[in-house]
Amino acid sequence: MFKKDKVFLLIKRIVFFIFMVILLLAASFPMQFFSYDLGIFYRSKLWILIYLLLIFLIYKLIDRTDKKRFKDASTWYEKRTRININWVFKLIIFIGIFLLVNGLISFIFEYLNFGVALNQEIVENELRDFPVKWWLYIHIILGGPLLEELVFRKLFMALFFTEDKLRSNILAILVSSLIFGLMHENHLSPFLIFYSLPGLLLALIYRYSKDIRFSILVHIINNLISVWTLL
């Protein structure tokens, strides 16, 4: 492949990734239109359908992108295994490690008295004031983790880090975790590290296991516990 073709392909992939991030962000809009009287089908079940269709569309686009990839012994790609007792045991180990490390990160930030992240304040305010809490719970606990793992882990690595080499694996984990952190804290602050580190753990789980179901479920359990403690 000529250098010009490689540059064009990279630009094409960047544009597609940005488009998918926009779709991810747009997935929360139906919840807002359903919950607040903004003059457009207030409390209409149409918004629930649109929400589900957006999730399905994101999943299908990412799945299609992954299936079109060239895969051989030198490329890194997802290799799902059957769910059995060993799979469940791995999941429990991943959840335990993630919660332990994430708890340690939270303890350090509280000990250093960094305050509360803006994203955390927004979530706490929404959990207190949002008019349709059942949808908010579903989005924070299920929809958000599912979409974030599909976009920031599965799609990102499928587009930009396909080599199965140590350097590529390390960069995939570091860059995807930084982008994940920036989506939660979009400026330089200690909280960029606070959100990037869990992203790093989730990326490490996915890159190691080669099974996106692990990072999705770990993310879901973490958000479930976080919401539970804030109620």
ZIMOSUL-V128663 format. One record per pair of residues at least 12 apart in sequence whose ideal C-beta (glycine too) atoms are under 10 Angstrom apart, sorted by sequence separation. I is the first residue (numbers start at 1). J is the second residue. D is the distance in Angstrom with one decimal. If there is no record, write none. Layout:
i: {I | I}
j: {J | J}
d: {D | D}
This chain:
i: {34 | 35 | 66 | 157 | 160 | 161 | 181 | 183 | 184 | 202 | 203 | 205 | 206 | 33 | 34 | 123 | 126 | 127 | 181 | 182 | 202 | 205 | 30 | 33 | 34 | 126 | 157 | 161 | 178 | 181 | 182 | 184 | 201 | 202 | 205 | 32 | 157 | 160 | 161 | 178 | 180 | 181 | 184 | 30 | 31 | 34 | 156 | 157 | 160 | 180 | 181 | 183 | 199 | 202 | 30 | 31 | 33 | 34 | 123 | 178 | 179 | 180 | 181 | 182 | 201 | 202 | 29 | 30 | 33 | 157 | 177 | 178 | 180 | 181 | 201 | 30 | 31 | 153 | 156 | 157 | 177 | 180 | 181 | 30 | 31 | 153 | 156 | 176 | 177 | 179 | 180 | 198 | 199 | 202 | 29 | 30 | 155 | 177 | 178 | 198 | 201 | 29 | 30 | 154 | 174 | 177 | 178 | 180 | 27 | 28 | 30 | 153 | 156 | 176 | 177 | 180 | 26 | 27 | 30 | 152 | 153 | 156 | 176 | 177 | 179 | 198 | 26 | 27 | 29 | 151 | 152 | 174 | 177 | 178 | 27 | 28 | 173 | 174 | 176 | 177 | 27 | 152 | 153 | 173 | 176 | 177 | 26 | 27 | 151 | 152 | 173 | 175 | 176 | 151 | 152 | 173 | 174 | 24 | 27 | 173 | 174 | 176 | 23 | 24 | 27 | 149 | 152 | 172 | 173 | 176 | 23 | 26 | 148 | 151 | 172 | 173 | 173 | 23 | 24 | 169 | 170 | 172 | 173 | 23 | 148 | 169 | 172 | 173 | 148 | 20 | 170 | 20 | 23 | 169 | 168 | 169 | 20 | 19 | 20 | 164 | 16 | 20 | 153 | 157 | 161 | 164 | 152 | 156 | 17 | 16 | 153 | 157 | 152 | 153 | 157 | 148 | 152 | 13 | 153 | 154 | 149 | 153 | 148 | 149 | 152 | 153 | 157 | 149 | 145 | 149 | 155 | 154 | 153 | 123 | 154 | 122 | 150 | 153 | 154 | 149 | 152 | 153 | 119 | 120 | 149 | 119 | 120 | 149 | 150 | 118 | 119 | 146 | 149 | 150 | 153 | 117 | 118 | 119 | 148 | 149 | 117 | 118 | 148 | 149 | 118 | 147 | 149 | 145 | 146 | 149 | 118 | 120 | 145 | 146 | 148 | 149 | 117 | 119 | 145 | 117 | 118 | 145 | 146 | 115 | 117 | 120 | 142 | 145 | 146 | 78 | 114 | 115 | 116 | 117 | 119 | 120 | 144 | 145 | 148 | 78 | 114 | 115 | 119 | 144 | 145 | 114 | 117 | 142 | 143 | 145 | 112 | 117 | 141 | 142 | 145 | 78 | 114 | 141 | 144 | 145 | 77 | 78 | 114 | 140 | 141 | 76 | 77 | 109 | 141 | 142 | 76 | 109 | 141 | 142 | 140 | 141 | 51 | 55 | 66 | 109 | 139 | 140 | 141 | 62 | 76 | 77 | 109 | 141 | 76 | 108 | 137 | 140 | 141 | 48 | 51 | 55 | 59 | 63 | 75 | 76 | 77 | 137 | 140 | 141 | 43 | 47 | 51 | 55 | 58 | 59 | 62 | 66 | 74 | 75 | 76 | 105 | 106 | 109 | 43 | 54 | 58 | 61 | 62 | 65 | 66 | 69 | 74 | 75 | 76 | 105 | 108 | 48 | 61 | 65 | 68 | 69 | 74 | 75 | 105 | 137 | 140 | 35 | 52 | 55 | 59 | 63 | 66 | 67 | 71 | 73 | 74 | 136 | 51 | 55 | 58 | 62 | 63 | 66 | 70 | 72 | 76 | 102 | 105 | 106 | 54 | 58 | 62 | 65 | 66 | 69 | 75 | 76 | 104 | 105 | 36 | 37 | 61 | 62 | 65 | 137 | 35 | 36 | 55 | 59 | 102 | 35 | 36 | 62 | 76 | 101 | 102 | 105 | 34 | 35 | 58 | 62 | 101 | 32 | 34 | 35 | 133 | 31 | 101 | 102 | 127 | 32 | 35 | 98 | 101 | 102 | 123 | 127 | 31 | 34 | 35 | 99 | 128 | 32 | 98 | 123 | 127 | 128 | 31 | 97 | 98 | 123 | 127 | 30 | 31 | 98 | 120 | 124 | 28 | 31 | 94 | 97 | 98 | 123 | 28 | 31 | 94 | 97 | 30 | 94 | 95 | 120 | 28 | 94 | 27 | 28 | 31 | 93 | 94 | 91 | 94 | 28 | 90 | 94 | 27 | 28 | 98 | 102 | 27 | 98 | 90 | 91 | 24 | 27 | 28 | 90 | 95 | 99 | 24 | 27 | 91 | 94 | 98 | 102 | 106 | 90 | 93 | 94 | 97 | 98 | 25 | 87 | 91 | 95 | 96 | 99 | 103 | 24 | 91 | 94 | 95 | 98 | 99 | 102 | 23 | 24 | 87 | 90 | 94 | 98 | 102 | 95 | 21 | 24 | 25 | 87 | 91 | 95 | 99 | 20 | 21 | 24 | 87 | 91 | 94 | 95 | 23 | 24 | 78 | 81 | 83 | 80 | 81 | 20 | 21 | 79 | 80 | 81 | 83 | 91 | 95 | 20 | 21 | 24 | 76 | 78 | 79 | 80 | 20 | 78 | 79 | 80 | 81 | 77 | 78 | 80 | 17 | 21 | 76 | 78 | 80 | 17 | 20 | 21 | 78 | 20 | 17 | 16 | 17 | 20 | 17 | 13 | 17 | 13 | 16 | 17 | 13 | 14 | 13 | 14 | 66 | 12 | 13 | 10 | 9 | 10 | 62 | 21 | 25 | 24 | 17 | 21}
j: {46 | 47 | 78 | 169 | 172 | 173 | 193 | 195 | 196 | 214 | 215 | 217 | 218 | 46 | 47 | 136 | 139 | 140 | 194 | 195 | 215 | 218 | 44 | 47 | 48 | 140 | 171 | 175 | 192 | 195 | 196 | 198 | 215 | 216 | 219 | 47 | 172 | 175 | 176 | 193 | 195 | 196 | 199 | 46 | 47 | 50 | 172 | 173 | 176 | 196 | 197 | 199 | 215 | 218 | 47 | 48 | 50 | 51 | 140 | 195 | 196 | 197 | 198 | 199 | 218 | 219 | 47 | 48 | 51 | 175 | 195 | 196 | 198 | 199 | 219 | 49 | 50 | 172 | 175 | 176 | 196 | 199 | 200 | 50 | 51 | 173 | 176 | 196 | 197 | 199 | 200 | 218 | 219 | 222 | 50 | 51 | 176 | 198 | 199 | 219 | 222 | 51 | 52 | 176 | 196 | 199 | 200 | 202 | 50 | 51 | 53 | 176 | 179 | 199 | 200 | 203 | 50 | 51 | 54 | 176 | 177 | 180 | 200 | 201 | 203 | 222 | 51 | 52 | 54 | 176 | 177 | 199 | 202 | 203 | 53 | 54 | 199 | 200 | 202 | 203 | 54 | 179 | 180 | 200 | 203 | 204 | 54 | 55 | 179 | 180 | 201 | 203 | 204 | 180 | 181 | 202 | 203 | 54 | 57 | 203 | 204 | 206 | 54 | 55 | 58 | 180 | 183 | 203 | 204 | 207 | 55 | 58 | 180 | 183 | 204 | 205 | 206 | 57 | 58 | 203 | 204 | 206 | 207 | 58 | 183 | 204 | 207 | 208 | 184 | 57 | 207 | 58 | 61 | 207 | 207 | 208 | 61 | 61 | 62 | 207 | 61 | 65 | 199 | 203 | 207 | 210 | 199 | 203 | 65 | 65 | 202 | 206 | 202 | 203 | 207 | 199 | 203 | 65 | 205 | 206 | 202 | 206 | 202 | 203 | 206 | 207 | 212 | 205 | 202 | 206 | 212 | 212 | 212 | 184 | 215 | 184 | 212 | 215 | 216 | 212 | 215 | 216 | 183 | 184 | 213 | 184 | 185 | 214 | 215 | 184 | 185 | 212 | 215 | 216 | 219 | 184 | 185 | 186 | 215 | 216 | 185 | 186 | 216 | 217 | 187 | 216 | 218 | 215 | 216 | 219 | 189 | 191 | 216 | 217 | 219 | 220 | 189 | 191 | 217 | 190 | 191 | 218 | 219 | 189 | 191 | 194 | 216 | 219 | 220 | 153 | 189 | 190 | 191 | 192 | 194 | 195 | 219 | 220 | 223 | 154 | 190 | 191 | 195 | 220 | 221 | 191 | 194 | 219 | 220 | 222 | 190 | 195 | 219 | 220 | 223 | 157 | 193 | 220 | 223 | 224 | 157 | 158 | 194 | 220 | 221 | 157 | 158 | 190 | 222 | 223 | 158 | 191 | 223 | 224 | 223 | 224 | 135 | 139 | 150 | 193 | 223 | 224 | 225 | 147 | 161 | 162 | 194 | 226 | 162 | 194 | 223 | 226 | 227 | 135 | 138 | 142 | 146 | 150 | 162 | 163 | 164 | 224 | 227 | 228 | 131 | 135 | 139 | 143 | 146 | 147 | 150 | 154 | 162 | 163 | 164 | 193 | 194 | 197 | 132 | 143 | 147 | 150 | 151 | 154 | 155 | 158 | 163 | 164 | 165 | 194 | 197 | 138 | 151 | 155 | 158 | 159 | 164 | 165 | 195 | 227 | 230 | 126 | 143 | 146 | 150 | 154 | 157 | 158 | 162 | 164 | 165 | 227 | 143 | 147 | 150 | 154 | 155 | 158 | 162 | 164 | 168 | 194 | 197 | 198 | 147 | 151 | 155 | 158 | 159 | 162 | 168 | 169 | 197 | 198 | 130 | 131 | 155 | 156 | 159 | 231 | 130 | 131 | 150 | 154 | 197 | 131 | 132 | 158 | 172 | 197 | 198 | 201 | 131 | 132 | 155 | 159 | 198 | 130 | 132 | 133 | 231 | 130 | 200 | 201 | 226 | 132 | 135 | 198 | 201 | 202 | 223 | 227 | 132 | 135 | 136 | 201 | 230 | 135 | 201 | 226 | 230 | 231 | 135 | 201 | 202 | 227 | 231 | 135 | 136 | 204 | 226 | 230 | 135 | 138 | 201 | 204 | 205 | 230 | 136 | 139 | 202 | 205 | 139 | 204 | 205 | 230 | 139 | 205 | 139 | 140 | 143 | 205 | 206 | 205 | 208 | 143 | 205 | 209 | 143 | 144 | 214 | 218 | 144 | 215 | 208 | 209 | 143 | 146 | 147 | 209 | 214 | 218 | 144 | 147 | 211 | 214 | 218 | 222 | 226 | 211 | 214 | 215 | 218 | 219 | 147 | 209 | 213 | 217 | 218 | 221 | 225 | 147 | 214 | 217 | 218 | 221 | 222 | 225 | 147 | 148 | 211 | 214 | 218 | 222 | 226 | 220 | 147 | 150 | 151 | 213 | 217 | 221 | 225 | 147 | 148 | 151 | 214 | 218 | 221 | 222 | 151 | 152 | 206 | 209 | 211 | 209 | 210 | 150 | 151 | 209 | 210 | 211 | 213 | 221 | 225 | 151 | 152 | 155 | 207 | 209 | 210 | 211 | 152 | 210 | 211 | 212 | 213 | 210 | 211 | 213 | 151 | 155 | 210 | 212 | 214 | 152 | 155 | 156 | 213 | 156 | 155 | 155 | 156 | 159 | 158 | 155 | 159 | 156 | 159 | 160 | 158 | 159 | 159 | 160 | 212 | 159 | 160 | 159 | 159 | 160 | 212 | 179 | 183 | 183 | 179 | 183}
d: {8.6 | 8.7 | 6.8 | 9.3 | 7.5 | 8.8 | 7.2 | 8.0 | 8.6 | 9.0 | 7.6 | 9.7 | 9.4 | 9.1 | 3.9 | 9.3 | 9.7 | 8.1 | 7.9 | 8.2 | 4.6 | 6.1 | 9.7 | 5.3 | 6.9 | 8.3 | 10.0 | 7.7 | 8.1 | 4.2 | 8.0 | 9.2 | 8.8 | 9.0 | 9.3 | 8.8 | 5.0 | 7.6 | 8.1 | 9.8 | 6.8 | 3.1 | 8.4 | 8.4 | 7.3 | 9.1 | 7.7 | 8.9 | 8.7 | 6.6 | 7.9 | 8.8 | 9.9 | 6.5 | 4.0 | 9.0 | 8.5 | 8.1 | 7.1 | 9.7 | 8.8 | 9.8 | 8.5 | 9.5 | 8.1 | 6.0 | 8.6 | 7.1 | 9.7 | 9.3 | 8.9 | 5.5 | 7.9 | 5.6 | 9.8 | 8.4 | 9.9 | 9.0 | 7.8 | 6.5 | 4.9 | 3.2 | 8.6 | 4.6 | 6.5 | 9.6 | 5.0 | 9.7 | 7.3 | 7.8 | 8.3 | 9.5 | 9.7 | 8.8 | 8.3 | 4.1 | 9.8 | 8.1 | 7.6 | 8.5 | 9.5 | 8.6 | 8.9 | 9.9 | 8.9 | 3.7 | 8.5 | 7.5 | 9.2 | 8.6 | 9.1 | 6.1 | 7.0 | 6.8 | 3.7 | 7.6 | 9.6 | 6.6 | 7.2 | 5.6 | 9.5 | 9.1 | 8.3 | 8.1 | 9.8 | 7.3 | 9.9 | 9.8 | 8.5 | 9.8 | 8.5 | 9.7 | 7.6 | 9.8 | 9.9 | 9.4 | 9.0 | 7.1 | 8.5 | 5.1 | 4.7 | 6.0 | 8.3 | 6.1 | 4.7 | 8.4 | 6.5 | 6.4 | 9.4 | 4.8 | 9.3 | 8.8 | 9.9 | 9.4 | 9.9 | 9.3 | 8.0 | 8.8 | 9.4 | 4.3 | 10.0 | 8.6 | 6.6 | 9.6 | 7.2 | 9.6 | 7.4 | 6.9 | 5.5 | 8.8 | 9.6 | 9.5 | 7.0 | 9.3 | 9.7 | 9.7 | 8.7 | 7.0 | 6.6 | 9.7 | 9.9 | 9.0 | 5.7 | 5.4 | 7.7 | 9.3 | 6.0 | 9.3 | 9.5 | 9.9 | 9.1 | 6.6 | 7.9 | 5.6 | 9.6 | 8.8 | 6.7 | 8.9 | 7.1 | 9.9 | 8.6 | 8.9 | 8.8 | 8.0 | 8.6 | 9.7 | 7.1 | 8.8 | 9.8 | 7.6 | 6.5 | 7.4 | 8.3 | 6.0 | 7.2 | 8.8 | 8.0 | 9.2 | 8.8 | 7.3 | 6.9 | 4.7 | 8.6 | 9.6 | 9.7 | 8.4 | 9.6 | 9.7 | 9.2 | 7.4 | 9.9 | 4.8 | 6.3 | 9.9 | 8.6 | 10.0 | 7.0 | 5.7 | 9.1 | 6.0 | 9.5 | 8.6 | 9.1 | 9.0 | 9.0 | 4.8 | 9.6 | 9.3 | 9.7 | 9.1 | 6.2 | 9.6 | 5.0 | 7.8 | 9.2 | 7.6 | 7.2 | 9.2 | 9.3 | 4.5 | 6.1 | 9.2 | 8.9 | 9.2 | 9.2 | 9.6 | 8.9 | 8.6 | 5.7 | 5.7 | 8.9 | 8.2 | 6.0 | 9.8 | 6.8 | 9.0 | 8.0 | 7.5 | 8.4 | 8.8 | 7.6 | 8.6 | 8.1 | 9.9 | 4.0 | 9.0 | 9.5 | 3.6 | 7.6 | 9.9 | 8.5 | 9.0 | 8.8 | 9.3 | 9.4 | 9.5 | 8.2 | 4.7 | 9.7 | 7.1 | 5.0 | 8.7 | 7.2 | 9.0 | 8.9 | 7.0 | 6.3 | 9.9 | 9.9 | 7.8 | 7.8 | 7.4 | 9.6 | 6.3 | 5.6 | 8.8 | 9.8 | 6.2 | 6.8 | 9.1 | 9.0 | 8.1 | 7.7 | 9.9 | 9.2 | 7.3 | 7.5 | 7.0 | 9.6 | 8.3 | 9.1 | 7.9 | 5.0 | 8.9 | 5.6 | 5.0 | 8.1 | 10.0 | 9.9 | 8.8 | 9.8 | 8.8 | 9.6 | 9.6 | 6.9 | 7.3 | 5.7 | 8.9 | 5.8 | 9.2 | 9.6 | 8.1 | 6.0 | 7.9 | 9.0 | 9.4 | 8.1 | 8.7 | 5.0 | 6.3 | 8.2 | 9.1 | 5.8 | 9.3 | 9.7 | 8.9 | 8.2 | 6.3 | 8.9 | 8.5 | 5.1 | 6.9 | 9.0 | 6.6 | 4.0 | 8.6 | 8.1 | 10.0 | 8.3 | 9.2 | 6.0 | 9.4 | 7.2 | 9.0 | 7.8 | 6.0 | 6.8 | 6.0 | 8.2 | 6.6 | 10.0 | 9.9 | 9.9 | 6.4 | 9.3 | 9.0 | 6.2 | 10.0 | 9.7 | 6.4 | 9.8 | 10.0 | 9.3 | 7.0 | 6.3 | 8.8 | 9.7 | 9.8 | 8.6 | 8.0 | 8.3 | 9.0 | 7.5 | 6.6 | 6.3 | 5.9 | 9.6 | 5.1 | 8.2 | 9.6 | 6.8 | 9.9 | 5.4 | 9.7 | 8.7 | 7.1 | 4.7 | 6.0 | 9.6 | 6.7 | 9.7 | 7.0 | 9.7 | 7.2 | 9.2 | 9.4 | 8.3 | 9.9 | 7.2 | 9.3 | 6.5 | 6.9 | 9.1 | 9.7 | 7.8 | 4.9 | 8.9 | 7.6 | 7.8 | 7.7 | 5.4 | 9.2 | 9.3 | 4.2 | 8.8 | 9.7 | 8.1 | 9.4 | 6.4 | 9.2 | 9.6 | 8.7 | 9.5 | 7.1 | 9.9 | 9.7 | 6.8 | 7.4 | 6.0 | 10.0 | 9.7 | 6.9 | 7.4 | 6.7 | 7.9 | 9.9 | 8.7 | 9.7 | 5.3 | 8.1 | 5.5 | 9.6 | 5.1 | 7.5 | 7.4 | 8.4 | 7.0 | 8.8 | 6.9 | 9.5 | 9.2 | 5.9 | 9.9 | 8.7 | 8.8 | 9.4 | 7.2 | 7.4 | 9.5 | 5.8 | 9.3 | 8.3 | 9.6 | 9.5 | 9.6 | 9.0 | 6.4 | 5.2 | 7.9 | 9.9 | 8.7 | 9.8 | 9.9 | 9.6 | 8.9 | 8.3 | 9.4 | 7.5 | 6.6 | 8.2 | 9.9 | 9.7 | 8.4 | 9.1 | 9.7 | 9.2 | 9.8 | 9.7 | 9.5 | 6.9 | 9.1 | 8.5 | 8.9 | 5.9 | 9.5 | 5.5 | 5.0 | 6.5 | 9.8 | 8.7 | 9.8 | 8.0 | 8.9 | 8.6 | 9.4 | 9.4 | 8.3 | 7.5 | 9.7 | 7.6 | 9.7 | 4.9 | 6.1 | 8.2 | 5.4 | 8.1 | 6.8 | 9.4 | 8.5 | 7.1 | 8.2 | 6.9 | 5.3 | 6.4 | 9.3 | 9.8 | 9.9 | 8.3 | 9.9 | 8.6 | 6.1 | 5.4 | 7.2 | 9.3 | 10.0 | 5.1 | 8.6 | 7.6 | 9.5 | 8.2 | 8.2 | 8.6 | 8.4 | 8.9 | 9.8 | 9.3 | 8.8 | 8.6 | 6.2 | 9.0 | 7.7 | 6.7 | 8.1 | 9.1 | 9.8 | 5.3 | 8.4 | 9.8 | 7.7 | 9.1 | 4.6 | 5.1 | 9.6 | 5.2 | 7.2 | 8.0 | 9.7 | 7.4 | 6.5 | 7.0 | 7.9 | 9.3 | 7.7 | 6.3 | 9.9 | 9.5 | 5.9 | 9.5 | 9.6 | 9.0 | 6.6 | 8.5 | 6.5 | 9.3 | 9.9 | 9.7 | 5.8 | 9.7 | 7.1 | 7.8 | 9.4 | 8.2 | 4.5 | 8.5 | 9.4 | 9.5 | 6.7 | 9.2 | 9.8 | 8.3 | 9.4 | 8.6 | 8.6 | 8.6 | 9.2 | 7.7}
